């Protein structure tokens, strides 16, 4: 079983627009409502692929009830920790070419009691799980070392740990030595503290993370595919170009594909890229089903490759 932990879940409303102009009255051509939050999306994709999973999350208010109701038809078991605050709502605006603008609420503040309850439930679930997957932003009241603490909790329970986070939370988690981290290029650049314009730069920094105690690094590179670096080797893979309808949740789908395929080596990397590519072809934050790797190819790790994604770094 794979347990996902999402400290700041959401209910996501996606509106598809004919055009986007600041200051205009924008009329949506379609809207949809999905359960949201990075760990929630990972659990949705795993459930769609037939991998046993449980989504652990704090939930409060009407949106907390709605989140559980949205997950039920997708076959995702939910373990909800009740909180006094209300689960957040997010809005995504999608243009015809797939460009997505997101407005994310900060989410409720968790009390020390609520946070302790979430950590205790994670420990119980980790004791009967293969993986504990810690994903997403941390709400108010949650210290930046929360995922690092969950790394130690899961290790004591005998589970492996994957972390998909950013900023201080990712840095603290890496120092704790998780089995897997899955940043995108922006998040990796922020963690490095300097630009990573070429694939070789990304490779070198990932090797430094592995040398520092991280088991493996899976970096999603957008149109440039994904790079996997572990203690044995490095692999790069790309998918065939596809029509982009929404980029929301694509990285979460990639992590789910990697875990679904065994979380190790070339086969898992190909699945990760296939899941991510399938997700961007769907509207909103829908998760793909019946994913095939036919359209994904492994390529040589060309260290001179200039990456098309963000490679700039802006200090805080």
Phi, psi and omega per residue, in radians:
X1 nan 2.538 3.085
X2 -2.010 2.117 3.140
X3 -1.784 2.203 3.054
X4 -1.788 2.462 3.099
X5 -2.045 2.101 -3.131
X6 -2.173 1.656 -3.081
X7 -1.161 -0.361 -3.074
X8 -2.339 1.142 -3.115
X9 -1.235 3.069 -3.074
X10 -2.730 2.897 2.866
X11 -1.857 2.120 -2.998
X12 -1.857 2.152 3.040
X13 -1.817 2.215 -3.137
X14 -1.982 2.228 3.085
X15 -2.021 2.214 3.085
X16 -1.634 2.264 -3.038
X17 -2.040 2.648 3.004
X18 -1.335 -0.536 3.071
X19 -2.741 2.836 3.119
X20 -2.276 2.065 3.063
X21 -2.400 2.272 3.141
X22 -1.069 2.389 3.095
X23 1.522 -0.175 3.139
X24 -1.453 2.822 2.862
X25 -1.469 1.996 -3.049
X26 -1.713 2.271 3.139
X27 -1.910 2.166 -3.111
X28 -1.382 2.450 3.032
X29 -1.499 -0.396 3.063
X30 -2.821 2.728 3.072
X31 -2.408 2.725 3.050
X32 -2.622 2.734 -3.122
X33 -2.098 2.227 -3.103
X34 -2.325 2.667 2.931
X35 -1.180 2.489 -3.035
X36 -2.358 3.064 -3.014
X37 1.889 2.415 -2.985
X38 -1.037 -0.818 3.133
X39 -1.162 -0.609 3.072
X40 -1.075 -0.767 3.125
X41 -1.125 -0.697 3.088
X42 -1.037 -0.787 3.128
X43 -1.108 -0.681 3.117
X44 -1.084 -0.788 -3.133
X45 -1.179 -0.665 3.094
X46 -1.116 -0.780 3.136
X47 -1.084 -0.706 3.126
X48 -1.126 -0.499 3.141
X49 -1.541 -0.073 3.107
X50 1.558 0.234 3.098
X51 -1.599 2.208 3.141
X52 -1.026 2.311 -3.077
X53 -2.630 2.768 3.030
X54 -2.391 2.387 3.106
X55 -1.810 1.993 3.078
X56 -1.700 2.269 -3.100
X57 -2.800 2.691 2.956
X58 -1.410 2.525 -3.116
X59 -2.526 2.405 3.115
X60 -2.733 2.673 3.091
X61 1.273 -3.114 -3.129
X62 -1.027 -0.647 -3.129
X63 -1.215 -0.509 3.051
X64 -1.124 -0.737 3.082
X65 -1.145 -0.697 -3.130
X66 -1.149 -0.641 3.135
X67 -1.057 -0.822 3.118
X68 -1.104 -0.670 -3.140
X69 -1.162 -0.627 3.122
X70 -1.228 -0.531 -3.118
X71 -1.384 -0.460 -3.068
X72 -1.005 -0.829 -3.140
X73 -1.143 -0.329 -3.138
X74 -1.552 0.007 3.077
X75 1.282 0.513 3.128
X76 -1.796 1.918 3.058
X77 -1.139 2.382 -3.099
X78 -2.037 2.301 2.937
X79 -1.938 1.877 -3.044
X80 -1.800 2.295 3.015
X81 -1.687 1.999 -3.094
X82 -1.109 2.396 3.081
X83 -2.286 2.794 -3.117
X84 -1.326 -0.583 -3.123
X85 -1.352 3.027 -3.107
X86 -1.735 2.369 3.032
X87 -0.988 2.467 -3.036
X88 -1.373 2.847 3.009
X89 -2.105 2.409 3.105
X90 -2.076 2.725 -3.139
X91 -2.204 2.325 3.049
X92 -2.115 2.291 3.097
X93 -1.915 2.091 -3.024
X94 -2.002 2.174 3.108
X95 -1.545 2.889 -3.062
X96 -0.979 -0.529 -3.133
X97 -1.513 0.103 3.123
X98 1.635 -0.128 3.100
X99 -1.042 2.246 -3.018
X100 -2.095 2.239 3.038
X101 -1.945 2.151 -3.079
X102 -1.942 2.464 3.002
X103 -2.080 1.870 -3.087
X104 -1.833 2.220 3.024
X105 -1.224 2.698 -3.134
X106 -1.204 -0.469 -3.120
X107 1.621 2.949 -3.097
X108 -1.308 2.777 3.026
X109 -1.538 2.270 3.132
X110 -1.629 2.326 3.075
X111 -1.313 2.900 3.108
X112 -1.073 -0.609 3.113
X113 -1.167 -0.779 3.136
X114 -1.133 -0.697 3.126
X115 -1.135 -0.719 3.110
X116 -1.115 -0.659 3.113
X117 -1.150 -0.676 3.111
X118 -1.140 -0.754 3.137
X119 -1.158 -0.704 3.135
X120 -1.127 -0.701 3.125
X121 -1.186 -0.626 3.082
X122 -1.085 -0.695 3.129
X123 -1.120 -0.727 3.127
X124 -1.124 -0.763 -3.119
X125 -1.229 -0.614 -3.136
X126 -1.107 -0.488 -3.110
X127 -1.144 -0.335 3.105
X128 -2.171 0.459 -3.132
X129 -2.118 2.713 3.010
X130 -1.444 -0.707 -3.124
X131 -2.268 2.479 2.881
X132 -1.951 2.082 -3.002
X133 -1.964 1.969 -3.028
X134 -1.801 2.102 -2.923
X135 -2.389 2.458 2.866
X136 1.697 -3.081 -3.121
X137 -1.279 2.794 3.111
X138 -1.803 2.273 3.138
X139 -1.303 3.003 3.097
X140 -1.004 2.476 3.134
X141 1.609 -0.133 -3.129
X142 -1.855 2.097 -3.109
X143 -1.203 2.732 -3.057
X144 -1.165 -0.278 3.126
X145 -1.613 0.252 -3.073
X146 -1.058 -0.806 3.138
X147 -1.173 -0.612 3.070
X148 -1.072 -0.687 3.089
X149 -1.140 -0.680 3.124
X150 -1.193 -0.515 3.041
X151 -1.032 -0.808 -3.128
X152 -1.208 -0.679 3.123
X153 -1.073 -0.816 -3.119
X154 -1.161 -0.686 -3.141
X155 -1.086 -0.733 3.105
X156 -1.109 -0.528 -3.137
X157 -1.488 -0.141 3.119
X158 1.605 0.237 3.138
X159 -1.810 2.685 3.001
X160 -1.489 2.763 -3.033
X161 -2.236 2.309 2.981
X162 -2.039 2.491 -3.122
X163 -2.246 2.226 3.034
X164 -2.180 1.666 -3.047
X165 -2.557 -2.970 -3.132
X166 -2.571 2.964 3.026
X167 1.052 -2.473 -3.084
X168 -1.109 -0.590 -3.138
X169 -1.120 -0.713 3.112
X170 -1.193 -0.756 -3.131
X171 -1.069 -0.783 3.130
X172 -1.139 -0.671 3.128
X173 -1.135 -0.739 3.130
X174 -1.050 -0.665 3.132
X175 -1.137 -0.419 3.135
X176 -1.464 -0.153 3.064
X177 1.310 0.986 3.083
X178 -1.221 2.880 3.129
X179 -1.285 -0.454 -3.093
X180 -2.702 2.412 2.894
X181 -2.167 2.552 -3.107
X182 -2.288 1.339 3.063
X183 -1.472 2.775 2.870
X184 -1.565 -3.128 -3.049
X185 -1.123 -0.733 3.116
X186 -1.005 -0.804 -3.102
X187 -1.174 -0.622 3.119
X188 -1.210 -0.704 3.098
X189 -1.070 -0.753 3.112
X190 -1.080 -0.728 3.135
X191 -1.145 -0.701 -3.140
X192 -1.199 -0.603 -3.105
X193 1.410 0.260 3.095
X194 -2.776 2.842 -3.085
X195 -1.109 2.629 3.055
X196 -2.276 1.261 -2.981
X197 -1.331 -0.411 -3.097
X198 -2.032 2.749 3.121
X199 -1.035 -0.597 3.106
X200 -1.106 -0.605 3.089
X201 -1.151 -0.738 3.089
X202 -1.098 -0.772 -3.141
X203 -1.039 -0.804 -3.117
X204 -1.082 -0.745 -3.114
X205 -1.219 -0.666 3.093
X206 -1.095 -0.698 3.097
X207 -1.107 -0.621 3.086
X208 -1.144 -0.687 3.091
X209 -1.112 -0.762 3.118
X210 -1.120 -0.701 3.089
X211 -1.128 -0.429 3.130
X212 -1.534 0.013 3.055
X213 2.124 -0.160 3.068
X214 -1.307 2.335 -3.081
X215 -1.154 -0.798 -3.136
X216 -2.742 2.684 3.116
X217 -2.186 2.153 3.051
X218 -1.952 1.961 -3.089
X219 -1.878 2.109 3.042
X220 -1.495 2.282 -2.990
X221 -2.038 0.349 3.135
X222 1.139 -2.236 -3.115
X223 -1.120 -0.309 3.133
X224 -1.557 0.174 3.041
X225 1.495 -2.283 -3.113
X226 -2.666 2.675 3.106
X227 -2.130 2.324 3.067
X228 -2.036 2.219 3.089
X229 -2.231 2.189 3.058
X230 -2.297 -2.910 -3.059
X231 -1.298 -0.159 -3.097
X232 -1.825 -0.797 -2.965
X233 -2.777 -3.047 3.058
X234 -2.381 2.475 -3.124
X235 -2.355 2.551 3.072
X236 -2.213 2.416 3.133
X237 -2.490 2.651 3.134
X238 -2.367 2.671 3.042
X239 -1.782 2.755 3.032
X240 -1.125 2.581 3.137
X241 -0.973 2.460 3.136
X242 -2.414 2.737 3.092
X243 -1.187 2.218 -3.097
X244 -1.629 2.064 3.081
X245 -1.773 -0.590 3.110
X246 -2.859 2.394 3.109
X247 -1.675 -0.044 -3.105
X248 -1.159 2.170 3.073
X249 1.480 0.017 -3.098
X250 -1.138 -0.732 3.111
X251 -1.143 -0.599 3.106
X252 -1.175 -0.717 3.094
X253 -1.102 -0.671 3.121
X254 -1.081 -0.765 3.108
X255 -1.099 -0.718 3.103
X256 -1.081 -0.747 3.115
X257 -1.081 -0.692 3.124
X258 -1.092 -0.805 3.135
X259 -1.179 -0.721 -3.129
X260 -1.046 -0.601 -3.071
X261 -1.606 0.240 3.050
X262 1.838 -0.136 3.018
X263 1.029 0.628 -3.121
X264 -2.737 2.204 2.936
X265 1.338 -2.919 -2.998
X266 -1.071 -0.743 -3.096
X267 -1.039 -0.749 -3.137
X268 -1.199 -0.631 3.100
X269 -1.106 -0.781 3.120
X270 -1.040 -0.711 3.108
X271 -1.130 -0.709 3.128
X272 -1.042 -0.818 -3.131
X273 -1.145 -0.690 3.138
X274 -1.129 -0.759 3.125
X275 -1.115 -0.758 3.135
X276 -1.107 -0.752 3.132
X277 -1.139 -0.668 3.118
X278 -1.160 -0.586 -3.107
X279 -1.211 -0.686 -3.102
X280 -1.222 -0.285 3.111
X281 -1.472 -0.029 -3.111
X282 -1.876 2.691 3.133
X283 -1.369 2.671 3.086
X284 1.097 -2.427 3.089
X285 -2.006 0.637 3.082
X286 -1.107 2.544 3.100
X287 -1.773 2.495 -3.035
X288 -1.312 2.737 3.048
X289 -2.205 2.729 3.068
X290 0.885 0.915 -3.095
X291 -1.404 2.377 3.091
X292 -2.047 2.657 -3.127
X293 -1.726 0.205 -3.088
X294 -1.004 -0.629 -3.068
X295 -1.563 0.197 -3.123
X296 -1.964 2.416 3.109
X297 -2.290 2.460 3.016
X298 -1.379 2.410 3.100
X299 -2.136 2.785 3.032
X300 -1.087 2.573 3.106
X301 -1.355 1.639 -3.118
X302 -1.466 1.729 -3.036
X303 -1.152 -0.326 -3.138
X304 -1.522 -0.067 -3.077
X305 -1.088 2.166 3.039
X306 -1.413 2.180 -3.050
X307 -1.409 2.462 -3.114
X308 -1.463 -0.289 3.140
X309 -1.394 -3.013 -3.139
X310 -1.127 2.290 3.105
X311 -2.288 0.062 3.133
X312 -1.512 2.788 3.121
X313 -2.281 2.232 3.081
X314 -1.994 2.022 -3.136
X315 -1.133 2.602 3.117
X316 -1.219 nan nan
